[in-house]
């Protein structure tokens, strides 16, 4: 998962530079779409594996965490994205997304560190 978040970070950082050309902007947006969905299955499997190992009684709860977190992320990203567009313009949305990807990367690295120590 850290590799996907790292790729996502750099792709989002590239948005303001590539969006000026319709072809490079389109390719960049297509890559963002693919990378965005690459992470869903590994997260779901990761939650379920941890639940089965540590909390077998909570497997149903663990399976519901991914859609809940996804919907929360969509709403938070939409709110922050609209603030960025309203205050800084459309070309700066990539930087806002890159900040979220960096935050996800750092949180994921810390969680991996905690899990490996347990």
Backbone torsions as a table, in degrees:
resi	resn	phi	psi	omega
1	UNK	NA	-37.4	177.7
2	UNK	-59.4	-33.5	179.3
3	UNK	-65.4	-41.3	180.0
4	UNK	-66.0	-42.4	178.5
5	UNK	-64.3	-35.9	177.6
6	UNK	-65.8	-46.1	177.7
7	UNK	-60.8	-44.4	-180.0
8	UNK	-60.7	-40.5	178.6
9	UNK	-57.9	-49.1	-177.4
10	UNK	-70.7	-35.0	177.5
11	UNK	-65.1	-41.0	179.0
12	UNK	-69.8	-35.0	175.6
13	UNK	-63.7	-29.0	-177.6
14	UNK	-79.1	-14.8	-175.4
15	UNK	-53.8	-51.4	-177.1
16	UNK	-61.9	-25.3	-178.2
17	UNK	-87.4	-29.3	-175.4
18	UNK	-96.7	-16.1	-173.5
19	UNK	-73.4	-15.9	-178.9
20	UNK	-71.1	-24.7	176.1
21	UNK	-105.3	128.9	-173.3
22	UNK	-64.7	-31.4	-178.6
23	UNK	-76.8	-47.5	178.8
24	UNK	-67.7	-35.4	176.7
25	UNK	-64.8	-40.7	178.5
26	UNK	-65.0	-45.1	178.7
27	UNK	-61.6	-42.6	178.9
28	UNK	-61.8	-44.2	179.6
29	UNK	-66.5	-35.8	176.0
30	UNK	-64.7	-41.7	178.3
31	UNK	-65.6	-40.6	176.5
32	UNK	-57.9	-44.5	-179.8
33	UNK	-61.8	-41.8	179.8
34	UNK	-67.7	-48.0	-177.9
35	UNK	-63.9	-36.1	-178.8
36	UNK	-60.0	-38.9	-178.1
37	UNK	-87.8	-10.8	177.5
38	UNK	-64.9	-27.2	-171.2
39	UNK	-87.1	-18.0	-174.0
40	UNK	-62.5	-51.0	-177.8
41	UNK	-64.8	-45.8	178.1
42	UNK	-60.6	-35.9	178.5
43	UNK	-65.4	-45.9	-179.9
44	UNK	-60.9	-45.1	179.2
45	UNK	-64.6	-40.4	178.9
46	UNK	-61.0	-47.7	177.8
47	UNK	-58.5	-45.8	-177.3
48	UNK	-68.0	-37.6	177.6
49	UNK	-64.4	-43.8	178.4
50	UNK	-64.3	-41.7	179.6
51	UNK	-63.1	-43.0	-179.4
52	UNK	-65.6	-36.8	-179.7
53	UNK	-75.1	-49.3	-170.1
54	UNK	-100.5	-34.9	-174.4
55	UNK	-136.2	71.1	-175.5
56	UNK	-59.7	-25.9	179.5
57	UNK	-74.8	-10.2	-175.1
58	UNK	-111.3	22.4	-178.5
59	UNK	-63.3	-40.6	179.7
60	UNK	-64.2	-40.4	177.3
61	UNK	-63.7	-43.1	-179.4
62	UNK	-63.0	-36.5	-179.7
63	UNK	-70.2	-20.0	179.3
64	UNK	-91.7	-11.1	-177.6
65	UNK	-68.3	-38.3	-177.9
66	UNK	-62.2	-49.8	178.3
67	UNK	-64.2	-35.3	178.4
68	UNK	-64.0	-48.0	179.7
69	UNK	-65.1	-36.9	178.4
70	UNK	-63.5	-45.3	179.2
71	UNK	-65.4	-38.0	176.4
72	UNK	-64.1	-42.8	178.4
73	UNK	-64.5	-39.0	178.0
74	UNK	-63.0	-44.8	-178.6
75	UNK	-69.0	-41.2	178.4
76	UNK	-66.3	-43.0	178.7
77	UNK	-63.7	-38.0	178.1
78	UNK	-66.1	-41.4	179.7
79	UNK	-65.7	-46.9	-179.7
80	UNK	-67.6	-39.9	177.9
81	UNK	-61.0	-40.5	178.7
82	UNK	-67.9	-34.8	175.9
83	UNK	-65.7	-41.0	179.3
84	UNK	-65.1	-46.3	179.8
85	UNK	-63.1	-42.8	-178.5
86	UNK	-66.2	-34.6	-175.7
87	UNK	-99.3	-31.1	-173.2
88	UNK	-121.9	-17.6	179.9
89	UNK	106.9	162.6	-175.4
90	UNK	-62.9	-33.6	-175.4
91	UNK	-68.1	-16.2	-177.3
92	UNK	-92.9	-2.0	-178.3
93	UNK	-61.4	-35.2	179.6
94	UNK	-59.2	-39.4	178.8
95	UNK	-65.0	-40.2	177.1
96	UNK	-63.0	-43.4	176.9
97	UNK	-64.4	-36.8	178.7
98	UNK	-64.3	-35.9	177.1
99	UNK	-63.7	-42.8	176.9
100	UNK	-63.9	-41.2	179.1
101	UNK	-64.4	-39.2	177.1
102	UNK	-64.3	-43.1	176.6
103	UNK	-60.6	-42.5	178.4
104	UNK	-64.3	-39.8	178.3
105	UNK	-62.3	-47.5	-178.7
106	UNK	-64.6	-41.3	177.7
107	UNK	-64.5	-42.5	179.9
108	UNK	-64.0	-42.0	177.9
109	UNK	-62.4	-41.6	178.6
110	UNK	-65.4	-43.6	178.2
111	UNK	-63.6	-40.0	176.6
112	UNK	-62.7	-37.3	177.5
113	UNK	-65.6	-43.2	179.7
114	UNK	-65.3	-42.6	-179.0
115	UNK	-66.1	-38.9	-179.2
116	UNK	-69.3	-25.6	178.3
117	UNK	-80.7	-21.8	-176.3
118	UNK	-76.5	NA	NA
